[in-house]
Amino acid sequence: MSENDTVWRSEPLDLIILDLLRRKEGSLKDDELFEMLKSMVKEISLPILNKVLMKLELTGKINVSSLKKGKLITIIKQKES
């Protein structure tokens, strides 16, 4: 997709991912998440998904674990004060 073909999302991709994880009881495999996102966000690619997952993991919102095939993405529960 070229820069001229950029389509603005009404909701940031990281919020969409967190919402999908919450709907699926807090965890999804990366391939399941990617398929769900492809039906919602037409400009998604694996490099874009991995970049957003890295951002979410570095900010402490999710945990990404390696499996034999793929990765398991789990939402991190926030401690209540």
mmCIF file of the N, C-alpha and C atoms, coordinates in Angstrom:
data_MODEL
# 
_entry.id   MODEL 
# 
loop_
_atom_site.group_PDB 
_atom_site.id 
_atom_site.type_symbol 
_atom_site.label_atom_id 
_atom_site.label_alt_id 
_atom_site.label_comp_id 
_atom_site.label_asym_id 
_atom_site.label_entity_id 
_atom_site.label_seq_id 
_atom_site.pdbx_PDB_ins_code 
_atom_site.Cartn_x 
_atom_site.Cartn_y 
_atom_site.Cartn_z 
_atom_site.occupancy 
_atom_site.B_iso_or_equiv 
_atom_site.pdbx_formal_charge 
_atom_site.auth_seq_id 
_atom_site.auth_comp_id 
_atom_site.auth_asym_id 
_atom_site.auth_atom_id 
_atom_site.pdbx_PDB_model_num 
ATOM 1   N N  . MET A 1 1  ? 0.854   -1.167  0.000  1.00 0.00 ? 1  MET A N  1 
ATOM 2   C CA . MET A 1 1  ? 0.000   0.000   0.000  1.00 0.00 ? 1  MET A CA 1 
ATOM 3   C C  . MET A 1 1  ? 0.901   1.232   0.000  1.00 0.00 ? 1  MET A C  1 
ATOM 4   N N  . SER A 1 2  ? 0.684   2.144   -0.900 1.00 0.00 ? 2  SER A N  1 
ATOM 5   C CA . SER A 1 2  ? 1.493   3.347   -0.972 1.00 0.00 ? 2  SER A CA 1 
ATOM 6   C C  . SER A 1 2  ? 0.979   4.397   0.009  1.00 0.00 ? 2  SER A C  1 
ATOM 7   N N  . GLU A 1 3  ? 1.777   5.443   0.213  1.00 0.00 ? 3  GLU A N  1 
ATOM 8   C CA . GLU A 1 3  ? 1.371   6.504   1.141  1.00 0.00 ? 3  GLU A CA 1 
ATOM 9   C C  . GLU A 1 3  ? 0.096   7.196   0.675  1.00 0.00 ? 3  GLU A C  1 
ATOM 10  N N  . ASN A 1 4  ? -0.122  7.268   -0.623 1.00 0.00 ? 4  ASN A N  1 
ATOM 11  C CA . ASN A 1 4  ? -1.322  7.916   -1.147 1.00 0.00 ? 4  ASN A CA 1 
ATOM 12  C C  . ASN A 1 4  ? -2.578  7.098   -0.904 1.00 0.00 ? 4  ASN A C  1 
ATOM 13  N N  . ASP A 1 5  ? -2.415  5.795   -0.646 1.00 0.00 ? 5  ASP A N  1 
ATOM 14  C CA . ASP A 1 5  ? -3.560  4.911   -0.426 1.00 0.00 ? 5  ASP A CA 1 
ATOM 15  C C  . ASP A 1 5  ? -3.892  4.739   1.054  1.00 0.00 ? 5  ASP A C  1 
ATOM 16  N N  . THR A 1 6  ? -3.254  5.503   1.932  1.00 0.00 ? 6  THR A N  1 
ATOM 17  C CA . THR A 1 6  ? -3.462  5.347   3.365  1.00 0.00 ? 6  THR A CA 1 
ATOM 18  C C  . THR A 1 6  ? -4.915  5.619   3.723  1.00 0.00 ? 6  THR A C  1 
ATOM 19  N N  . VAL A 1 7  ? -5.469  4.710   4.542  1.00 0.00 ? 7  VAL A N  1 
ATOM 20  C CA . VAL A 1 7  ? -6.840  4.852   5.020  1.00 0.00 ? 7  VAL A CA 1 
ATOM 21  C C  . VAL A 1 7  ? -6.770  5.043   6.528  1.00 0.00 ? 7  VAL A C  1 
ATOM 22  N N  . TRP A 1 8  ? -7.427  6.079   7.031  1.00 0.00 ? 8  TRP A N  1 
ATOM 23  C CA . TRP A 1 8  ? -7.421  6.343   8.466  1.00 0.00 ? 8  TRP A CA 1 
ATOM 24  C C  . TRP A 1 8  ? -8.426  5.448   9.160  1.00 0.00 ? 8  TRP A C  1 
ATOM 25  N N  . ARG A 1 9  ? -7.986  4.848   10.264 1.00 0.00 ? 9  ARG A N  1 
ATOM 26  C CA . ARG A 1 9  ? -8.884  4.048   11.093 1.00 0.00 ? 9  ARG A CA 1 
ATOM 27  C C  . ARG A 1 9  ? -9.564  4.974   12.084 1.00 0.00 ? 9  ARG A C  1 
ATOM 28  N N  . SER A 1 10 ? -10.815 4.662   12.407 1.00 0.00 ? 10 SER A N  1 
ATOM 29  C CA . SER A 1 10 ? -11.516 5.474   13.392 1.00 0.00 ? 10 SER A CA 1 
ATOM 30  C C  . SER A 1 10 ? -11.072 5.116   14.806 1.00 0.00 ? 10 SER A C  1 
ATOM 31  N N  . GLU A 1 11 ? -10.465 3.951   14.978 1.00 0.00 ? 11 GLU A N  1 
ATOM 32  C CA . GLU A 1 11 ? -9.992  3.496   16.285 1.00 0.00 ? 11 GLU A CA 1 
ATOM 33  C C  . GLU A 1 11 ? -8.571  2.972   16.120 1.00 0.00 ? 11 GLU A C  1 
ATOM 34  N N  . PRO A 1 12 ? -7.666  3.333   17.032 1.00 0.00 ? 12 PRO A N  1 
ATOM 35  C CA . PRO A 1 12 ? -6.285  2.850   16.917 1.00 0.00 ? 12 PRO A CA 1 
ATOM 36  C C  . PRO A 1 12 ? -6.209  1.324   16.975 1.00 0.00 ? 12 PRO A C  1 
ATOM 37  N N  . LEU A 1 13 ? -5.268  0.764   16.245 1.00 0.00 ? 13 LEU A N  1 
ATOM 38  C CA . LEU A 1 13 ? -5.111  -0.685  16.150 1.00 0.00 ? 13 LEU A CA 1 
ATOM 39  C C  . LEU A 1 13 ? -4.847  -1.323  17.513 1.00 0.00 ? 13 LEU A C  1 
ATOM 40  N N  . ASP A 1 14 ? -4.084  -0.642  18.371 1.00 0.00 ? 14 ASP A N  1 
ATOM 41  C CA . ASP A 1 14 ? -3.814  -1.223  19.687 1.00 0.00 ? 14 ASP A CA 1 
ATOM 42  C C  . ASP A 1 14 ? -5.089  -1.374  20.514 1.00 0.00 ? 14 ASP A C  1 
ATOM 43  N N  . LEU A 1 15 ? -6.019  -0.423  20.404 1.00 0.00 ? 15 LEU A N  1 
ATOM 44  C CA . LEU A 1 15 ? -7.287  -0.537  21.129 1.00 0.00 ? 15 LEU A CA 1 
ATOM 45  C C  . LEU A 1 15 ? -8.162  -1.641  20.550 1.00 0.00 ? 15 LEU A C  1 
ATOM 46  N N  . ILE A 1 16 ? -8.125  -1.817  19.243 1.00 0.00 ? 16 ILE A N  1 
ATOM 47  C CA . ILE A 1 16 ? -8.883  -2.904  18.601 1.00 0.00 ? 16 ILE A CA 1 
ATOM 48  C C  . ILE A 1 16 ? -8.358  -4.251  19.094 1.00 0.00 ? 16 ILE A C  1 
ATOM 49  N N  . ILE A 1 17 ? -7.036  -4.394  19.166 1.00 0.00 ? 17 ILE A N  1 
ATOM 50  C CA . ILE A 1 17 ? -6.431  -5.647  19.629 1.00 0.00 ? 17 ILE A CA 1 
ATOM 51  C C  . ILE A 1 17 ? -6.811  -5.927  21.075 1.00 0.00 ? 17 ILE A C  1 
ATOM 52  N N  . LEU A 1 18 ? -6.722  -4.924  21.935 1.00 0.00 ? 18 LEU A N  1 
ATOM 53  C CA . LEU A 1 18 ? -7.091  -5.115  23.343 1.00 0.00 ? 18 LEU A CA 1 
ATOM 54  C C  . LEU A 1 18 ? -8.559  -5.495  23.482 1.00 0.00 ? 18 LEU A C  1 
ATOM 55  N N  . ASP A 1 19 ? -9.423  -4.882  22.678 1.00 0.00 ? 19 ASP A N  1 
ATOM 56  C CA . ASP A 1 19 ? -10.850 -5.212  22.714 1.00 0.00 ? 19 ASP A CA 1 
ATOM 57  C C  . ASP A 1 19 ? -11.089 -6.661  22.282 1.00 0.00 ? 19 ASP A C  1 
ATOM 58  N N  . LEU A 1 20 ? -10.422 -7.094  21.216 1.00 0.00 ? 20 LEU A N  1 
ATOM 59  C CA . LEU A 1 20 ? -10.564 -8.480  20.755 1.00 0.00 ? 20 LEU A CA 1 
ATOM 60  C C  . LEU A 1 20 ? -10.071 -9.468  21.812 1.00 0.00 ? 20 LEU A C  1 
ATOM 61  N N  . LEU A 1 21 ? -8.976  -9.144  22.478 1.00 0.00 ? 21 LEU A N  1 
ATOM 62  C CA . LEU A 1 21 ? -8.463  -10.014 23.539 1.00 0.00 ? 21 LEU A CA 1 
ATOM 63  C C  . LEU A 1 21 ? -9.458  -10.116 24.693 1.00 0.00 ? 21 LEU A C  1 
ATOM 64  N N  . ARG A 1 22 ? -10.048 -8.992  25.067 1.00 0.00 ? 22 ARG A N  1 
ATOM 65  C CA . ARG A 1 22 ? -11.040 -9.014  26.154 1.00 0.00 ? 22 ARG A CA 1 
ATOM 66  C C  . ARG A 1 22 ? -12.244 -9.863  25.774 1.00 0.00 ? 22 ARG A C  1 
ATOM 67  N N  . ARG A 1 23 ? -12.676 -9.756  24.533 1.00 0.00 ? 23 ARG A N  1 
ATOM 68  C CA . ARG A 1 23 ? -13.832 -10.539 24.066 1.00 0.00 ? 23 ARG A CA 1 
ATOM 69  C C  . ARG A 1 23 ? -13.539 -12.035 24.051 1.00 0.00 ? 23 ARG A C  1 
ATOM 70  N N  . LYS A 1 24 ? -12.279 -12.407 23.869 1.00 0.00 ? 24 LYS A N  1 
ATOM 71  C CA . LYS A 1 24 ? -11.885 -13.820 23.802 1.00 0.00 ? 24 LYS A CA 1 
ATOM 72  C C  . LYS A 1 24 ? -11.278 -14.281 25.127 1.00 0.00 ? 24 LYS A C  1 
ATOM 73  N N  . GLU A 1 25 ? -11.798 -13.762 26.209 1.00 0.00 ? 25 GLU A N  1 
ATOM 74  C CA . GLU A 1 25 ? -11.405 -14.155 27.570 1.00 0.00 ? 25 GLU A CA 1 
ATOM 75  C C  . GLU A 1 25 ? -9.925  -13.940 27.854 1.00 0.00 ? 25 GLU A C  1 
ATOM 76  N N  . GLY A 1 26 ? -9.329  -12.961 27.210 1.00 0.00 ? 26 GLY A N  1 
ATOM 77  C CA . GLY A 1 26 ? -7.975  -12.547 27.554 1.00 0.00 ? 26 GLY A CA 1 
ATOM 78  C C  . GLY A 1 26 ? -6.823  -13.141 26.780 1.00 0.00 ? 26 GLY A C  1 
ATOM 79  N N  . SER A 1 27 ? -7.070  -14.117 25.897 1.00 0.00 ? 27 SER A N  1 
ATOM 80  C CA . SER A 1 27 ? -5.937  -14.657 25.139 1.00 0.00 ? 27 SER A CA 1 
ATOM 81  C C  . SER A 1 27 ? -6.355  -15.158 23.759 1.00 0.00 ? 27 SER A C  1 
ATOM 82  N N  . LEU A 1 28 ? -5.424  -15.049 22.839 1.00 0.00 ? 28 LEU A N  1 
ATOM 83  C CA . LEU A 1 28 ? -5.608  -15.490 21.453 1.00 0.00 ? 28 LEU A CA 1 
ATOM 84  C C  . LEU A 1 28 ? -4.264  -15.906 20.888 1.00 0.00 ? 28 LEU A C  1 
ATOM 85  N N  . LYS A 1 29 ? -4.280  -16.821 19.936 1.00 0.00 ? 29 LYS A N  1 
ATOM 86  C CA . LYS A 1 29 ? -3.066  -17.128 19.179 1.00 0.00 ? 29 LYS A CA 1 
ATOM 87  C C  . LYS A 1 29 ? -2.878  -16.024 18.149 1.00 0.00 ? 29 LYS A C  1 
ATOM 88  N N  . ASP A 1 30 ? -1.632  -15.789 17.761 1.00 0.00 ? 30 ASP A N  1 
ATOM 89  C CA . ASP A 1 30 ? -1.346  -14.704 16.828 1.00 0.00 ? 30 ASP A CA 1 
ATOM 90  C C  . ASP A 1 30 ? -2.028  -14.890 15.481 1.00 0.00 ? 30 ASP A C  1 
ATOM 91  N N  . ASP A 1 31 ? -2.118  -16.140 14.987 1.00 0.00 ? 31 ASP A N  1 
ATOM 92  C CA . ASP A 1 31 ? -2.767  -16.354 13.691 1.00 0.00 ? 31 ASP A CA 1 
ATOM 93  C C  . ASP A 1 31 ? -4.277  -16.105 13.772 1.00 0.00 ? 31 ASP A C  1 
ATOM 94  N N  . GLU A 1 32 ? -4.898  -16.444 14.908 1.00 0.00 ? 32 GLU A N  1 
ATOM 95  C CA . GLU A 1 32 ? -6.329  -16.161 15.092 1.00 0.00 ? 32 GLU A CA 1 
ATOM 96  C C  . GLU A 1 32 ? -6.571  -14.655 15.139 1.00 0.00 ? 32 GLU A C  1 
ATOM 97  N N  . LEU A 1 33 ? -5.713  -13.954 15.875 1.00 0.00 ? 33 LEU A N  1 
ATOM 98  C CA . LEU A 1 33 ? -5.830  -12.500 15.976 1.00 0.00 ? 33 LEU A CA 1 
ATOM 99  C C  . LEU A 1 33 ? -5.660  -11.854 14.605 1.00 0.00 ? 33 LEU A C  1 
ATOM 100 N N  . PHE A 1 34 ? -4.676  -12.310 13.842 1.00 0.00 ? 34 PHE A N  1 
ATOM 101 C CA . PHE A 1 34 ? -4.424  -11.749 12.517 1.00 0.00 ? 34 PHE A CA 1 
ATOM 102 C C  . PHE A 1 34 ? -5.629  -11.941 11.596 1.00 0.00 ? 34 PHE A C  1 
ATOM 103 N N  . GLU A 1 35 ? -6.232  -13.124 11.607 1.00 0.00 ? 35 GLU A N  1 
ATOM 104 C CA . GLU A 1 35 ? -7.414  -13.382 10.772 1.00 0.00 ? 35 GLU A CA 1 
ATOM 105 C C  . GLU A 1 35 ? -8.585  -12.488 11.176 1.00 0.00 ? 35 GLU A C  1 
ATOM 106 N N  . MET A 1 36 ? -8.777  -12.296 12.473 1.00 0.00 ? 36 MET A N  1 
ATOM 107 C CA . MET A 1 36 ? -9.850  -11.420 12.946 1.00 0.00 ? 36 MET A CA 1 
ATOM 108 C C  . MET A 1 36 ? -9.607  -9.981  12.495 1.00 0.00 ? 36 MET A C  1 
ATOM 109 N N  . LEU A 1 37 ? -8.369  -9.540  12.599 1.00 0.00 ? 37 LEU A N  1 
ATOM 110 C CA . LEU A 1 37 ? -8.029  -8.169  12.211 1.00 0.00 ? 37 LEU A CA 1 
ATOM 111 C C  . LEU A 1 37 ? -8.165  -7.952  10.708 1.00 0.00 ? 37 LEU A C  1 
ATOM 112 N N  . LYS A 1 38 ? -7.811  -8.974  9.903  1.00 0.00 ? 38 LYS A N  1 
ATOM 113 C CA . LYS A 1 38 ? -7.924  -8.834  8.443  1.00 0.00 ? 38 LYS A CA 1 
ATOM 114 C C  . LYS A 1 38 ? -9.356  -8.553  8.014  1.00 0.00 ? 38 LYS A C  1 
ATOM 115 N N  . SER A 1 39 ? -10.322 -9.100  8.740  1.00 0.00 ? 39 SER A N  1 
ATOM 116 C CA . SER A 1 39 ? -11.719 -8.853  8.379  1.00 0.00 ? 39 SER A CA 1 
ATOM 117 C C  . SER A 1 39 ? -12.181 -7.464  8.818  1.00 0.00 ? 39 SER A C  1 
ATOM 118 N N  . MET A 1 40 ? -11.443 -6.847  9.749  1.00 0.00 ? 40 MET A N  1 
ATOM 119 C CA . MET A 1 40 ? -11.835 -5.540  10.273 1.00 0.00 ? 40 MET A CA 1 
ATOM 120 C C  . MET A 1 40 ? -11.012 -4.390  9.703  1.00 0.00 ? 40 MET A C  1 
ATOM 121 N N  . VAL A 1 41 ? -9.728  -4.644  9.452  1.00 0.00 ? 41 VAL A N  1 
ATOM 122 C CA . VAL A 1 41 ? -8.782  -3.600  9.048  1.00 0.00 ? 41 VAL A CA 1 
ATOM 123 C C  . VAL A 1 41 ? -8.109  -4.049  7.764  1.00 0.00 ? 41 VAL A C  1 
ATOM 124 N N  . LYS A 1 42 ? -8.461  -3.433  6.644  1.00 0.00 ? 42 LYS A N  1 
ATOM 125 C CA . LYS A 1 42 ? -7.957  -3.951  5.371  1.00 0.00 ? 42 LYS A CA 1 
ATOM 126 C C  . LYS A 1 42 ? -6.475  -3.692  5.131  1.00 0.00 ? 42 LYS A C  1 
ATOM 127 N N  . GLU A 1 43 ? -5.865  -2.719  5.809  1.00 0.00 ? 43 GLU A N  1 
ATOM 128 C CA . GLU A 1 43 ? -4.453  -2.439  5.563  1.00 0.00 ? 43 GLU A CA 1 
ATOM 129 C C  . GLU A 1 43 ? -3.519  -3.122  6.563  1.00 0.00 ? 43 GLU A C  1 
ATOM 130 N N  . ILE A 1 44 ? -3.984  -4.162  7.240  1.00 0.00 ? 44 ILE A N  1 
ATOM 131 C CA . ILE A 1 44 ? -3.165  -4.879  8.221  1.00 0.00 ? 44 ILE A CA 1 
ATOM 132 C C  . ILE A 1 44 ? -2.193  -5.838  7.524  1.00 0.00 ? 44 ILE A C  1 
ATOM 133 N N  . SER A 1 45 ? -1.010  -5.973  8.103  1.00 0.00 ? 45 SER A N  1 
ATOM 134 C CA . SER A 1 45 ? -0.014  -6.942  7.628  1.00 0.00 ? 45 SER A CA 1 
ATOM 135 C C  . SER A 1 45 ? 0.681   -7.515  8.861  1.00 0.00 ? 45 SER A C  1 
ATOM 136 N N  . LEU A 1 46 ? 1.397   -8.619  8.689  1.00 0.00 ? 46 LEU A N  1 
ATOM 137 C CA . LEU A 1 46 ? 2.104   -9.211  9.826  1.00 0.00 ? 46 LEU A CA 1 
ATOM 138 C C  . LEU A 1 46 ? 3.144   -8.262  10.433 1.00 0.00 ? 46 LEU A C  1 
ATOM 139 N N  . PRO A 1 47 ? 3.925   -7.537  9.621  1.00 0.00 ? 47 PRO A N  1 
ATOM 140 C CA . PRO A 1 47 ? 4.869   -6.591  10.233 1.00 0.00 ? 47 PRO A CA 1 
ATOM 141 C C  . PRO A 1 47 ? 4.171   -5.500  11.058 1.00 0.00 ? 47 PRO A C  1 
ATOM 142 N N  . ILE A 1 48 ? 3.032   -5.006  10.575 1.00 0.00 ? 48 ILE A N  1 
ATOM 143 C CA . ILE A 1 48 ? 2.280   -3.997  11.328 1.00 0.00 ? 48 ILE A CA 1 
ATOM 144 C C  . ILE A 1 48 ? 1.757   -4.602  12.625 1.00 0.00 ? 48 ILE A C  1 
ATOM 145 N N  . LEU A 1 49 ? 1.188   -5.801  12.546 1.00 0.00 ? 49 LEU A N  1 
ATOM 146 C CA . LEU A 1 49 ? 0.672   -6.469  13.741 1.00 0.00 ? 49 LEU A CA 1 
ATOM 147 C C  . LEU A 1 49 ? 1.791   -6.690  14.756 1.00 0.00 ? 49 LEU A C  1 
ATOM 148 N N  . ASN A 1 50 ? 2.933   -7.186  14.309 1.00 0.00 ? 50 ASN A N  1 
ATOM 149 C CA . ASN A 1 50 ? 4.050   -7.436  15.225 1.00 0.00 ? 50 ASN A CA 1 
ATOM 150 C C  . ASN A 1 50 ? 4.550   -6.156  15.886 1.00 0.00 ? 50 ASN A C  1 
ATOM 151 N N  . LYS A 1 51 ? 4.551   -5.058  15.149 1.00 0.00 ? 51 LYS A N  1 
ATOM 152 C CA . LYS A 1 51 ? 4.978   -3.771  15.703 1.00 0.00 ? 51 LYS A CA 1 
ATOM 153 C C  . LYS A 1 51 ? 4.025   -3.322  16.811 1.00 0.00 ? 51 LYS A C  1 
ATOM 154 N N  . VAL A 1 52 ? 2.721   -3.456  16.577 1.00 0.00 ? 52 VAL A N  1 
ATOM 155 C CA . VAL A 1 52 ? 1.730   -3.052  17.579 1.00 0.00 ? 52 VAL A CA 1 
ATOM 156 C C  . VAL A 1 52 ? 1.788   -3.982  18.791 1.00 0.00 ? 52 VAL A C  1 
ATOM 157 N N  . LEU A 1 53 ? 1.966   -5.291  18.554 1.00 0.00 ? 53 LEU A N  1 
ATOM 158 C CA . LEU A 1 53 ? 2.084   -6.237  19.667 1.00 0.00 ? 53 LEU A CA 1 
ATOM 159 C C  . LEU A 1 53 ? 3.312   -5.910  20.518 1.00 0.00 ? 53 LEU A C  1 
ATOM 160 N N  . MET A 1 54 ? 4.420   -5.549  19.883 1.00 0.00 ? 54 MET A N  1 
ATOM 161 C CA . MET A 1 54 ? 5.634   -5.184  20.615 1.00 0.00 ? 54 MET A CA 1 
ATOM 162 C C  . MET A 1 54 ? 5.379   -3.947  21.479 1.00 0.00 ? 54 MET A C  1 
ATOM 163 N N  . LYS A 1 55 ? 4.693   -2.963  20.912 1.00 0.00 ? 55 LYS A N  1 
ATOM 164 C CA . LYS A 1 55 ? 4.369   -1.741  21.661 1.00 0.00 ? 55 LYS A CA 1 
ATOM 165 C C  . LYS A 1 55 ? 3.501   -2.070  22.877 1.00 0.00 ? 55 LYS A C  1 
ATOM 166 N N  . LEU A 1 56 ? 2.488   -2.911  22.685 1.00 0.00 ? 56 LEU A N  1 
ATOM 167 C CA . LEU A 1 56 ? 1.599   -3.288  23.781 1.00 0.00 ? 56 LEU A CA 1 
ATOM 168 C C  . LEU A 1 56 ? 2.348   -4.085  24.852 1.00 0.00 ? 56 LEU A C  1 
ATOM 169 N N  . GLU A 1 57 ? 3.278   -4.930  24.427 1.00 0.00 ? 57 GLU A N  1 
ATOM 170 C CA . GLU A 1 57 ? 4.043   -5.716  25.391 1.00 0.00 ? 57 GLU A CA 1 
ATOM 171 C C  . GLU A 1 57 ? 5.010   -4.823  26.172 1.00 0.00 ? 57 GLU A C  1 
ATOM 172 N N  . LEU A 1 58 ? 5.661   -3.899  25.497 1.00 0.00 ? 58 LEU A N  1 
ATOM 173 C CA . LEU A 1 58 ? 6.605   -3.001  26.171 1.00 0.00 ? 58 LEU A CA 1 
ATOM 174 C C  . LEU A 1 58 ? 5.919   -2.059  27.153 1.00 0.00 ? 58 LEU A C  1 
ATOM 175 N N  . THR A 1 59 ? 4.654   -1.737  26.899 1.00 0.00 ? 59 THR A N  1 
ATOM 176 C CA . THR A 1 59 ? 3.909   -0.868  27.817 1.00 0.00 ? 59 THR A CA 1 
ATOM 177 C C  . THR A 1 59 ? 3.192   -1.660  28.909 1.00 0.00 ? 59 THR A C  1 
ATOM 178 N N  . GLY A 1 60 ? 3.385   -2.978  28.932 1.00 0.00 ? 60 GLY A N  1 
ATOM 179 C CA . GLY A 1 60 ? 2.839   -3.799  30.001 1.00 0.00 ? 60 GLY A CA 1 
ATOM 180 C C  . GLY A 1 60 ? 1.368   -4.138  29.887 1.00 0.00 ? 60 GLY A C  1 
ATOM 181 N N  . LYS A 1 61 ? 0.807   -4.022  28.690 1.00 0.00 ? 61 LYS A N  1 
ATOM 182 C CA . LYS A 1 61 ? -0.620  -4.301  28.514 1.00 0.00 ? 61 LYS A CA 1 
ATOM 183 C C  . LYS A 1 61 ? -0.900  -5.745  28.118 1.00 0.00 ? 61 LYS A C  1 
ATOM 184 N N  . ILE A 1 62 ? 0.068   -6.379  27.437 1.00 0.00 ? 62 ILE A N  1 
ATOM 185 C CA . ILE A 1 62 ? -0.094  -7.780  27.026 1.00 0.00 ? 62 ILE A CA 1 
ATOM 186 C C  . ILE A 1 62 ? 1.196   -8.541  27.288 1.00 0.00 ? 62 ILE A C  1 
ATOM 187 N N  . ASN A 1 63 ? 1.092   -9.851  27.218 1.00 0.00 ? 63 ASN A N  1 
ATOM 188 C CA . ASN A 1 63 ? 2.254   -10.732 27.266 1.00 0.00 ? 63 ASN A CA 1 
ATOM 189 C C  . ASN A 1 63 ? 2.198   -11.604 26.014 1.00 0.00 ? 63 ASN A C  1 
ATOM 190 N N  . VAL A 1 64 ? 3.322   -11.741 25.330 1.00 0.00 ? 64 VAL A N  1 
ATOM 191 C CA . VAL A 1 64 ? 3.396   -12.580 24.134 1.00 0.00 ? 64 VAL A CA 1 
ATOM 192 C C  . VAL A 1 64 ? 4.330   -13.744 24.440 1.00 0.00 ? 64 VAL A C  1 
ATOM 193 N N  . SER A 1 65 ? 3.802   -14.970 24.347 1.00 0.00 ? 65 SER A N  1 
ATOM 194 C CA . SER A 1 65 ? 4.574   -16.180 24.635 1.00 0.00 ? 65 SER A CA 1 
ATOM 195 C C  . SER A 1 65 ? 4.739   -16.995 23.363 1.00 0.00 ? 65 SER A C  1 
ATOM 196 N N  . SER A 1 66 ? 5.907   -17.610 23.212 1.00 0.00 ? 66 SER A N  1 
ATOM 197 C CA . SER A 1 66 ? 6.155   -18.465 22.050 1.00 0.00 ? 66 SER A CA 1 
ATOM 198 C C  . SER A 1 66 ? 5.544   -19.842 22.270 1.00 0.00 ? 66 SER A C  1 
ATOM 199 N N  . LEU A 1 67 ? 4.925   -20.360 21.220 1.00 0.00 ? 67 LEU A N  1 
ATOM 200 C CA . LEU A 1 67 ? 4.401   -21.720 21.203 1.00 0.00 ? 67 LEU A CA 1 
ATOM 201 C C  . LEU A 1 67 ? 5.187   -22.501 20.159 1.00 0.00 ? 67 LEU A C  1 
ATOM 202 N N  . LYS A 1 68 ? 4.933   -23.801 20.040 1.00 0.00 ? 68 LYS A N  1 
ATOM 203 C CA . LYS A 1 68 ? 5.602   -24.569 18.983 1.00 0.00 ? 68 LYS A CA 1 
ATOM 204 C C  . LYS A 1 68 ? 5.272   -23.992 17.619 1.00 0.00 ? 68 LYS A C  1 
ATOM 205 N N  . LYS A 1 69 ? 4.019   -23.618 17.427 1.00 0.00 ? 69 LYS A N  1 
ATOM 206 C CA . LYS A 1 69 ? 3.593   -22.976 16.180 1.00 0.00 ? 69 LYS A CA 1 
ATOM 207 C C  . LYS A 1 69 ? 2.937   -21.654 16.537 1.00 0.00 ? 69 LYS A C  1 
ATOM 208 N N  . GLY A 1 70 ? 3.641   -20.570 16.295 1.00 0.00 ? 70 GLY A N  1 
ATOM 209 C CA . GLY A 1 70 ? 3.078   -19.252 16.528 1.00 0.00 ? 70 GLY A CA 1 
ATOM 210 C C  . GLY A 1 70 ? 3.331   -18.714 17.924 1.00 0.00 ? 70 GLY A C  1 
ATOM 211 N N  . LYS A 1 71 ? 2.459   -17.776 18.314 1.00 0.00 ? 71 LYS A N  1 
ATOM 212 C CA . LYS A 1 71 ? 2.589   -17.094 19.598 1.00 0.00 ? 71 LYS A CA 1 
ATOM 213 C C  . LYS A 1 71 ? 1.232   -17.032 20.272 1.00 0.00 ? 71 LYS A C  1 
ATOM 214 N N  . LEU A 1 72 ? 1.242   -16.970 21.594 1.00 0.00 ? 72 LEU A N  1 
ATOM 215 C CA . LEU A 1 72 ? 0.030   -16.781 22.370 1.00 0.00 ? 72 LEU A CA 1 
ATOM 216 C C  . LEU A 1 72 ? 0.076   -15.384 22.953 1.00 0.00 ? 72 LEU A C  1 
ATOM 217 N N  . ILE A 1 73 ? -0.967  -14.593 22.694 1.00 0.00 ? 73 ILE A N  1 
ATOM 218 C CA . ILE A 1 73 ? -1.051  -13.232 23.187 1.00 0.00 ? 73 ILE A CA 1 
ATOM 219 C C  . ILE A 1 73 ? -2.055  -13.220 24.329 1.00 0.00 ? 73 ILE A C  1 
ATOM 220 N N  . THR A 1 74 ? -1.629  -12.726 25.492 1.00 0.00 ? 74 THR A N  1 
ATOM 221 C CA . THR A 1 74 ? -2.471  -12.707 26.676 1.00 0.00 ? 74 THR A CA 1 
ATOM 222 C C  . THR A 1 74 ? -2.528  -11.297 27.230 1.00 0.00 ? 74 THR A C  1 
ATOM 223 N N  . ILE A 1 75 ? -3.723  -10.841 27.568 1.00 0.00 ? 75 ILE A N  1 
ATOM 224 C CA . ILE A 1 75 ? -3.876  -9.518  28.164 1.00 0.00 ? 75 ILE A CA 1 
ATOM 225 C C  . ILE A 1 75 ? -3.434  -9.601  29.622 1.00 0.00 ? 75 ILE A C  1 
ATOM 226 N N  . ILE A 1 76 ? -2.754  -8.569  30.101 1.00 0.00 ? 76 ILE A N  1 
ATOM 227 C CA . ILE A 1 76 ? -2.300  -8.526  31.486 1.00 0.00 ? 76 ILE A CA 1 
ATOM 228 C C  . ILE A 1 76 ? -3.350  -7.791  32.299 1.00 0.00 ? 76 ILE A C  1 
ATOM 229 N N  . LYS A 1 77 ? -3.822  -8.435  33.346 1.00 0.00 ? 77 LYS A N  1 
ATOM 230 C CA . LYS A 1 77 ? -4.834  -7.833  34.213 1.00 0.00 ? 77 LYS A CA 1 
ATOM 231 C C  . LYS A 1 77 ? -4.183  -6.715  35.015 1.00 0.00 ? 77 LYS A C  1 
ATOM 232 N N  . GLN A 1 78 ? -4.832  -5.560  35.049 1.00 0.00 ? 78 GLN A N  1 
ATOM 233 C CA . GLN A 1 78 ? -4.333  -4.432  35.823 1.00 0.00 ? 78 GLN A CA 1 
ATOM 234 C C  . GLN A 1 78 ? -4.724  -4.599  37.283 1.00 0.00 ? 78 GLN A C  1 
ATOM 235 N N  . LYS A 1 79 ? -3.783  -4.331  38.184 1.00 0.00 ? 79 LYS A N  1 
ATOM 236 C CA . LYS A 1 79 ? -4.073  -4.408  39.616 1.00 0.00 ? 79 LYS A CA 1 
ATOM 237 C C  . LYS A 1 79 ? -4.963  -3.239  40.008 1.00 0.00 ? 79 LYS A C  1 
ATOM 238 N N  . GLU A 1 80 ? -5.969  -3.531  40.826 1.00 0.00 ? 80 GLU A N  1 
ATOM 239 C CA . GLU A 1 80 ? -6.850  -2.468  41.302 1.00 0.00 ? 80 GLU A CA 1 
ATOM 240 C C  . GLU A 1 80 ? -6.237  -1.846  42.541 1.00 0.00 ? 80 GLU A C  1 
ATOM 241 N N  . SER A 1 81 ? -6.292  -0.521  42.637 1.00 0.00 ? 81 SER A N  1 
ATOM 242 C CA . SER A 1 81 ? -5.694  0.183   43.781 1.00 0.00 ? 81 SER A CA 1 
ATOM 243 C C  . SER A 1 81 ? -6.594  0.160   44.982 1.00 0.00 ? 81 SER A C  1 
# 
